[in-house]
Amino acid sequence: MTTTTEGDQLQEAVESQHSCRAMLAETVPVRETFKGQVVWEGVVHVFDLEGHLYATRSYAWSAPIDGSERRRFYAVLHMGAIKSSLDAVRTANVAEQRNKEGRWTATASRVPTSEQFRAALRALLAEATEAGHQWIDVSSRNLHQQLGGYSGSQHRMPTCCRIMRAARKPGDEVLEGPPNGQGASLAIRYRLPRPNF
């Protein structure tokens, strides 16, 4: 059973990681198995988000760090293929397994590629279109954070901004632009629906 203290820590993790307000909606018991073996079992806290540019929900949980008394906190956005607490846990477990095997992933290496930025942006636009929205605001900070590595020394913010600007079509609007054109404050409103890019 999770404690109130852990719930507070998870809320703080969601809010700091995704730069928005989080309100606990429910807790969900999750049991993730692979080839008949239990990979992870615990409780996922589901938070409704307020002020996030493109997600309305986040899944959060913690797990012990091997060889340490500390715990690692996860805060996964409800978007793209992640539609449930189980999806969120499964995605995080797959990324960790690939990291252990030395296979590259954005989550593990924290250095996203141009194609990964492009694919993540496409997913946001497609999901917003499917939901019936007429537009979606995307910030370079949040797009980069989604793929990891934004605050690291090897961040790819110029690449992220270049992909966002290249995706603009007539009618799209730059809501905020950094002085050099390639910073974390870039925000673009993309009109929907739109052709693929």
N, C-alpha and C positions, 0 to 999 in steps of 0.2 A: 504494500500500500504506500502510495506516495504521500509526502507530508505537505502541509501548507507552505513551509519554507521552500521546498523544491518547486512547488507551483509558482511561487514568487520569483524564484531564480529563472525558471523557464520563461515567464513573462518578460523579465528583464532581458533575457537572451534574445527573444523575438524582437523586442522593441529596439535594442541596440543594433542588432544585426540587420534589420530591415527598415530602420529609421521611420517608424510609425507607432501609433498607439495600438496595444493589443488587449483584448478583453476575453477572458476565459469563457468559452461556449459550452464545452463538455470535456470529459475525460473518457478515453476509449481503451479497453484492454486489447492488446495486440499480441498475437503469437505468429512469428514468422518462421517458416520451416523450409528446408531445402533438402531434397532427397530423403525425406522422412525424418530428418534431424532438426531439432529446434535450434534456430540460429539466434533468435532474440525473442524474449518474452517480457512484457512490461506494460506500463500505462503511458499512452500518448495524450498530451494535453492539446486540445484543439482551441485555437484562438481566432476570434473574429478581429480583422484588422480595420483600423480607421486611419485614413491619411496616406495609405500606400498607393502608389501610382497605378498599379495594375493587378494587384492581388487583394482578395477580400478575406482570405483565411490562411492560417499557418498551422503546421503540426510541430509540436515540440516534445522532446523527451531527453533523458540523460542516460548515460551508460558509464560504467567504470572504465578508467584508463588502465590498460595492462601495466603492471609493475608500479602502480601508484595508488594512493588513497583518494586522489582527486577524481572528479567525474567530468566527462565531456558532454556539452550541451548541444543539441541539434535543434535547428529551427528551419523547417523546410516549407516553402510556399506551396499553396494549392494552385497549381497552374500546369499547363501542358498535360503530360501523361499522369501527373500526380493528382489524383482525385479523391484519395482517402488516406486515413492514417496508415493502413497497411502499405499502400503505394509509397508513402513517404519513407517508412522504415526500410522497405525493400530497396528503394533507390539508394539510400544512404549505405546500406549493407553491401550492395554491389560495388559502389564507389570505393568503400574501404577494402573490399576483397581485391579489387584491381590494384589498389595502391600497394597492398601487401605483396602482390605478385609482380610489382614493378611495371605494370601496364599504365600508360598515361591516361589520366582523366582530368578534366578541368577542376573537379573537386579536389583531386589528390595533388596535382602539381601547382594549382593556383596560377597557371599561365595560359589563359584561353587563347585560341587561335581566331583568325578572322572568320573562318567558316563557322566556328562555334558561336561567335557574336551574331553572325548573320542568321544562323538557325534559331537562336534564342529569340531574336527580334521577330522573325517570321512566326514563331510559335505564339508570341504575345499578340501579334496582329490577327492571326487566325482565330485565336481563342476569343478575342474581343469581338471579332466579326461574327463568330458563331453565337455569341451571347446577345447579338443584336445592337451593339453599341455603334454610334455614328462616328466616334473618334476615340483615340486612346492617347494619353500622355505618357511618354517614356523618358526617363532620365538616364543619362550615361552612368551615373553613380549606381542606380539600382540594377541596371542591366549588367554592369560589371560585377556587382556584388552577387548577383544570381549565379554567375559562373565561377566566382571565387577570384581571389588574388588582388582585389582592388587596393587594399591598404598595404600590400607587400612592396618590396623594393623592385620587383619585376613586373609591376602592374602594366597593363596594356591599354590604358585609358585613351591614348591617341588613336589606337586601332579601333577601339569601341566607338569613339566619336566619328571616325571616318566612315564606319559601317552605317551608323545612324544617319549621317548626312547623305550618304549615297542612296539611302532608301527613300529619301524625300521625293514626293510627287507634287504636281500642281495642287494647291489647296492646303498642303501641310504647312504648319506654322512653327517657327522656332520660338518657343516661349521664353527661353533664357539661354544665353550663350556666354561662355567664359571669354575673357579678353583675348586669349590666344586661339580660341576656337576648339580647343581639345582638352577640356577639363571636366571635372566631375559635376559641374553645375549645368552642363548642356541638357536641355529639356526640349523635346519636339512633340507637337501634337500631330498625330497621323490621322488623316481622314479615312473613314471606312464606309463601305468595303473598298478594296483596292486590288489591283492586279499584283501577282507575285513579283518579287524582285530578286 
